[in-house]
Amino acid sequence: MTFREMLKLKLTSRKFWVAVASAVLIILCEGLEFAIDKDLYWKIVALALGYIFGEAAVDIARAKADQQVKCDANEQNEQK
């Protein structure tokens, strides 16, 4: 996979954009003292982290399932 393809894959990732938006919110609130309720701030951050980690868990499960399918296919080819 080339660098350009990897960059395109990252830039089309929803997890990436949620992380970017969360980072911007944190910078605005902590660094630039943007006036937002602290309770709302932590709810948004927690929601973003939950989404990112949830999607990561789904990606891991999908990768394991794909690996298992490939392993099963290789075993069937060896038996023939």
C-alpha positions as CSV (number, residue, x, y, z in Angstrom):
1,M,0.0,0.0,0.0
2,T,1.5,3.3,-1.0
3,F,1.7,6.4,1.2
4,R,-1.0,8.2,-0.9
5,E,-3.4,5.2,-0.5
6,M,-2.8,5.1,3.3
7,L,-3.3,8.9,3.6
8,K,-6.6,8.6,1.6
9,L,-7.7,5.8,3.9
10,K,-7.0,7.8,7.0
11,L,-8.6,10.9,5.7
12,T,-11.8,9.0,5.0
13,S,-11.9,7.4,8.4
14,R,-14.7,8.5,10.7
15,K,-12.6,7.6,13.7
16,F,-9.9,10.0,12.5
17,W,-12.4,12.9,12.1
18,V,-14.0,12.2,15.5
19,A,-10.5,12.3,17.0
20,V,-9.7,15.6,15.2
21,A,-12.9,17.2,16.3
22,S,-12.3,16.1,19.9
23,A,-8.8,17.5,19.8
24,V,-10.1,20.8,18.4
25,L,-12.7,20.9,21.2
26,I,-10.0,20.2,23.9
27,I,-7.7,22.9,22.4
28,L,-10.6,25.4,22.3
29,C,-11.7,24.7,25.9
30,E,-8.4,24.1,27.6
31,G,-6.0,26.3,25.6
32,L,-8.1,29.1,24.4
33,E,-10.6,29.1,27.3
34,F,-13.6,28.8,25.1
35,A,-16.7,29.1,27.3
36,I,-18.4,25.7,27.4
37,D,-20.0,24.0,30.4
38,K,-17.5,21.5,31.9
39,D,-20.3,18.9,32.2
40,L,-21.0,19.1,28.5
41,Y,-17.3,19.2,27.7
42,W,-16.7,15.9,29.5
43,K,-19.8,14.3,28.0
44,I,-18.6,15.1,24.5
45,V,-15.1,13.8,25.2
46,A,-16.5,10.6,26.7
47,L,-18.8,10.1,23.8
48,A,-16.0,10.6,21.3
49,L,-13.7,8.2,23.2
50,G,-16.5,5.6,23.4
51,Y,-17.1,5.8,19.7
52,I,-13.4,5.5,18.8
53,F,-12.8,2.6,21.2
54,G,-16.0,0.9,20.1
55,E,-15.1,1.1,16.4
56,A,-11.6,-0.1,17.2
57,A,-13.1,-3.2,18.9
58,V,-15.2,-3.8,15.8
59,D,-12.2,-3.5,13.6
60,I,-10.2,-5.9,15.7
61,A,-13.1,-8.5,15.6
62,R,-13.4,-8.1,11.9
63,A,-9.7,-8.6,11.4
64,K,-9.7,-11.7,13.5
65,A,-12.7,-13.1,11.6
66,D,-11.0,-12.4,8.3
67,Q,-7.8,-14.0,9.5
68,Q,-9.8,-17.1,10.6
69,V,-11.5,-17.3,7.2
70,K,-8.1,-17.2,5.5
71,C,-6.7,-19.8,7.8
72,D,-9.7,-22.1,7.2
73,A,-9.3,-21.7,3.4
74,N,-5.6,-22.6,3.6
75,E,-6.4,-25.7,5.6
76,Q,-9.0,-26.8,3.0
77,N,-6.6,-26.2,0.2
78,E,-3.9,-28.3,2.0
79,Q,-6.4,-31.2,2.4
80,K,-7.1,-31.4,-1.3
